[in-house]
């Protein structure tokens, strides 16, 4: 970075939003889940991330069809995978606001984190 470059509130809020998605992904993937516990896991993820700085709003949805297809017949659960997550976060830092997301991209075969909107 050159000496005269300024780091803006927009830069900071985008960095914070990316950290939230990365932390969420790595903290919760691998969690045991089934169709009876999926709603409470969604709520737990939302509540955990919502207390972090800069988070204005968060929604978490876990794909039930994917869970159904992965359930272990003997024990009746599977592990949460990144491809099962659909997350939307609105983050705010001072005068800057962004919407970011995490969703499975079928073309890339990858749970992609993206900037959706900069206000």
N, C-alpha and C positions, 0 to 999 in steps of 0.2 A: 504494500500500500504506500502510495506517495504521501509525503508529508502534508500536502494541502487537501487531501481527500477527506471528506466529511462522512462520518457514519450517521445515517439518518434514523429517525424513529421507525420508518418503513423497513429499513435493514434489520433493526432490532426485533420488530414484531415478526418478520418472516423467519428470522433465526429461532425465536422462541416457539413459534408455531411448529417448525420442523422438529425441534427438540421434543415437543409434546407428542407428535406422531411417532417418532422413533422410540421414545420411552414407552409409550403405550404398546407398540408392536412387540418390543423385546421383553417387556414386563409380563404381558398376558398370554402371548402365544405359548402353547404347551400346557395351558390350564386344562384340567379335566372338565368336560362339559357333556351334557346330554339334553334331550328335549325338555326335561323337567327343570333343569337348572339354567338354561340358556338366558332366560329373562333376568334372573338375578345376577348373572355374570355381566350382561349388558349394563345393568344398573350399577354394579360395582365398578366397572371400568369407567363409566361416566362420572360417578361420584369421586373416584380417585383422581382422575385427571382434572376435574372441574375446580379442585381446591388449589391448583397450581397457579402461580402468577400469570397474568395476561389472558387467561381463558375466560371469555365472556359467555360462550355457549358451546355445548358439545352434544352430539348425538351419536350413539353407537348401535349398530344393528349387526347381528350375527346370522348368517345364512342358515336357516333351519334345514333346507334341502341337503346342503353339504354335510351338516351334522348327521342327518338321517342316513346318508350314504356311507358314512365313515364309522358308524357305531359298531363297537366290538360286541359280537353276539353273546359271548360268555359273560362279560361284565357290564354291558349296556351303556358305555360311554366312549367318547373319543377325546382327542386333544384338540384344542383350539388352534387352528392354522391361520396364518395371515390372509390367505385367500378367502376365508370365511367372514372377514371383517369389512364393514362399510361404516366409515367414521367421517364425521364432519365436525370441524372445530372453527369457531370464530375467535380470533385472538386480537387483543387491543394493547397497544403500548403508547402512552401519551396521546399524540394526535393521529396515530396510524392504526388502521384496522384491516384485517385480512380474513378470508375464508380459505381453509385448506381441507384436504380430504385424503383418505386412504381407502382405496377400493381395488378389487381384483380386476385387472385388465386382461381380458381373455385373449386379445391379440398378442400381447407380450407374455402371457402366461405368468403374470407377476402381480403381487399386491403393490400397486403404485401409489406413492404419495405425491400429491399435486397442489399447487397454488391454484385456487379456483377464482378468487376475486381479491383485488386490492381496492380498498375504498379511498 
